[in-house]
Structure formats: C-alpha cells, structure tokens
Amino acid sequence: MSARHRLHIIQPGHAQRELAADPALTLLQQLQRAGFDLPHACRNGNCGRCYAQLHEGETSHTLDQTRVPLCISQALSDIQLTLPKAPQWTLYTCQIKQCREERIDLLLPAGKIALSGKQFALVNTCSASAATLLEQHQRLLALRLSSPLQHTGSGLVQLLCVSANAEGRQPLVFRQKTLATGLSASLVREIHESLLQSSRDAGTS
C-alpha cells in the first residue's frame, strides 16, 4: 500500500474533501484525526455503525463490494467514500489525568474532537456519572461530576457524548445513574447496548 493513495471523502451536510492515505492507520483513525465526526463503537467491524459506502477504488475490507467498515479497513488504491452521518452519540476511551470527588481531568484520544452541544457522562467498569464540561484545551478536558466515580486502577474511563438536540423523552439510565435525558427510546437502547458491550469487553457483566 502506498502513502500516495488519495481519499476522496463525501459526508452528508459537509463539503467534499480529499486526504492523503496513511498506511499505518485505519480509515476511521485517519478520518477522526482529520476532524470528521463519525459513529463507531466496536472497532472490530461487527456493529456496523462506521460503515461507509465505497464508490471507487479498493480497500482491505469490503462487504457486498460496496460497504466498508472504516474501523478495520485501509486504502489499497485511490478511493471515493460516502461517510455515514455525524453520530448522535460517541464513546471515547480517555486517560484519567486527575480525579477528585467533583472534578475529573481527562486526555482525549488523538484527533480533532469537538465537544460543543453535547451531554456528557463517564463510565468505568464499576460506576457511572453524568458530567458537565468545564473547559477543553485541545485534547485536555475538565469535567464536573454529578456523582463520584469509583476508582478501578486502570487509569482509563469511557467518555459518553450525546448530542444535546437529540429529540425524545426518554432518560438514559446505566448502573442506576441517569446519564442523559431527552432521548428517543431507540437511541437509549442503542447506547445502553454499547455500554453493556464495553463492560463485557472489559471483563465485566
């Protein structure tokens, strides 16, 4: 695979862009670092949230010749893709820099991640809490916790970001804590299932 391969990117509601392919990264990683807001969850190609439509070119993984799981795929030629719409929610694995009873400081994954207009929550293997964004300086975040998080010793936490304009009346409740409100029932089920899967992946039920 050559680093000269070009990615021609279409995403609904955004101007078309062209990027140089990076052979060391998956397409999802490259697009996130370029500032694209994309749905994703499993990162193993199974959940279907990050699937893009392939119009031209060849990738390392393709389903039905046209669907590309961005989280496990790389470009094998110049390609043209239509990306899925920006997600209503995203789950990021973050490094804990400092945690006090009412405040937590986090380091986001690499990439350009905009967090305005979101509801926030933090989830680890044994507890959860709604949160309010206090400040963001590039990848560094400070959030106020609505309830204390139990320490797990891993140094990592899942940051859940839900679009504040999500339409609905349902709350998202996880580990007996209300993490977000005003969601549709289908969106609550989708997020809840992803949080459960993340817990199973971490060795918990």
C-alpha positions in Angstrom: 0.0 0.0 0.0 1.3 3.4 -0.9 1.1 6.6 1.1 0.3 8.3 -2.1 -3.2 6.9 -2.3 -5.9 9.6 -2.0 -9.1 9.5 -0.1 -12.0 11.4 -1.7 -14.5 11.9 1.1 -18.2 12.8 1.0 -20.2 13.3 4.1 -23.8 14.5 4.1 -24.1 18.1 5.1 -20.4 18.9 4.6 -18.1 19.9 1.7 -16.2 17.2 -0.1 -12.6 16.8 1.0 -9.5 15.0 -0.2 -6.9 13.5 2.1 -3.6 11.5 1.7 -3.9 7.9 2.9 -1.8 6.9 5.9 -0.7 3.2 5.6 -0.2 2.9 9.3 -3.7 3.8 10.3 -7.2 2.5 9.7 -9.6 4.7 7.7 -11.5 5.5 10.9 -8.4 6.7 12.6 -7.3 8.8 9.7 -10.7 10.4 9.3 -11.0 11.1 13.0 -7.6 12.8 13.1 -8.7 14.9 10.1 -11.7 16.2 12.2 -14.5 14.0 10.9 -17.3 13.2 13.4 -18.1 9.6 12.8 -20.3 7.0 14.5 -18.3 4.0 15.9 -18.5 1.6 18.8 -17.0 -1.9 18.4 -13.8 -1.1 16.4 -13.8 -4.7 15.1 -16.1 -4.3 12.1 -19.1 -6.0 13.6 -21.5 -3.3 14.9 -22.0 -1.6 11.5 -22.0 2.0 12.9 -18.9 3.2 11.0 -19.8 1.5 7.6 -19.1 3.8 4.6 -20.2 3.5 1.0 -17.4 2.7 -1.5 -17.9 4.3 -4.9 -14.4 3.9 -6.4 -11.2 2.1 -5.5 -10.3 -0.8 -3.3 -9.9 -1.2 0.5 -8.6 -4.0 2.7 -12.1 -5.0 3.9 -15.3 -4.6 1.9 -18.7 -6.1 2.5 -21.0 -6.8 -0.5 -18.4 -4.9 -2.7 -19.6 -1.5 -1.5 -19.7 -1.3 2.3 -16.5 -0.5 4.1 -16.1 -1.0 7.9 -13.8 2.0 8.5 -12.6 0.8 11.9 -10.6 -2.1 10.4 -10.0 -1.0 6.8 -7.2 0.6 4.9 -7.0 2.1 1.4 -5.4 -0.2 -1.2 -5.8 2.4 -4.0 -7.3 5.8 -4.5 -10.8 5.6 -3.1 -14.0 7.6 -3.0 -16.2 7.1 0.0 -19.5 8.5 1.3 -19.3 8.5 5.1 -22.2 7.9 7.5 -23.9 10.9 9.0 -22.4 12.5 12.1 -23.5 10.4 15.1 -26.0 11.4 17.8 -23.6 9.9 20.3 -20.0 8.8 20.6 -18.0 6.8 23.2 -14.3 7.7 23.7 -11.7 5.9 25.8 -9.8 8.6 27.7 -6.9 8.6 30.0 -7.5 10.0 33.5 -5.0 12.7 34.4 -6.5 13.7 37.7 -9.7 12.7 39.6 -11.2 14.4 42.6 -14.6 14.0 44.2 -16.4 16.5 41.9 -14.0 17.1 39.1 -12.1 14.9 36.6 -9.3 15.9 34.1 -9.0 13.7 31.0 -6.9 13.2 27.9 -8.9 12.5 24.8 -7.7 10.1 22.1 -5.6 11.6 19.3 -7.5 13.6 16.7 -9.6 16.7 16.3 -12.6 16.1 18.6 -15.2 18.9 19.0 -17.4 18.5 22.1 -19.7 21.6 21.9 -23.5 21.0 22.1 -23.3 17.6 23.9 -24.5 15.9 27.0 -21.7 14.1 28.8 -21.3 11.1 31.1 -18.4 9.0 32.3 -18.5 5.2 32.7 -15.9 2.7 34.0 -16.1 -1.0 34.9 -18.0 -0.4 38.2 -19.6 3.0 38.2 -21.1 5.9 36.1 -21.8 9.6 36.4 -23.3 12.4 34.4 -20.8 15.2 33.8 -20.7 18.8 32.8 -17.9 20.1 30.5 -15.9 22.9 32.3 -13.2 23.5 29.7 -11.3 22.0 26.8 -7.8 22.7 25.7 -7.2 20.6 22.6 -7.1 17.0 23.9 -7.3 18.0 27.6 -10.7 18.1 29.2 -12.0 19.2 32.6 -15.5 18.0 33.7 -17.6 18.3 36.8 -19.1 15.0 38.0 -22.6 14.8 39.3 -21.6 11.8 41.5 -18.2 10.3 42.4 -16.6 7.6 40.2 -15.2 4.5 41.9 -11.6 4.0 41.1 -10.7 0.9 39.1 -6.9 1.3 38.9 -6.8 1.1 35.1 -6.3 4.8 34.6 -8.9 4.8 31.8 -12.6 5.8 31.6 -15.2 5.9 28.9 -16.5 9.4 27.9 -20.0 9.3 26.5 -21.0 12.3 24.4 -24.7 12.6 23.3 -26.0 15.4 21.0 -27.9 17.9 23.1 -30.5 18.3 20.4 -31.5 14.6 20.3 -35.3 14.5 20.2 -37.2 12.3 22.6 -38.5 12.0 26.1 -36.5 9.0 27.5 -33.7 9.2 30.0 -30.6 7.0 29.6 -30.1 5.1 32.9 -27.0 3.0 33.4 -25.7 1.5 36.7 -28.6 3.2 38.4 -27.5 6.7 37.3 -29.2 9.0 34.9 -26.6 9.8 32.3 -28.6 11.8 29.7 -32.1 12.9 29.1 -34.5 13.8 26.2 -33.6 10.8 24.0 -35.6 8.6 21.8 -36.3 5.0 23.0 -34.3 3.6 20.1 -31.3 5.8 20.9 -31.5 4.8 24.6 -31.4 1.1 23.6 -28.6 1.6 21.2 -26.4 3.4 23.7 -27.3 1.0 26.5 -26.3 -2.0 24.4 -23.0 -0.4 23.5 -22.2 0.4 27.2 -23.0 -3.2 28.1 -20.7 -4.5 25.3 -17.9 -2.2 26.5 -18.4 -3.7 30.0 -18.2 -7.2 28.6 -15.1 -6.3 26.7 -13.5 -5.1 29.9 -14.3 -8.4 31.6 -17.5 -7.3 33.5 -21.1 -8.1 33.1 
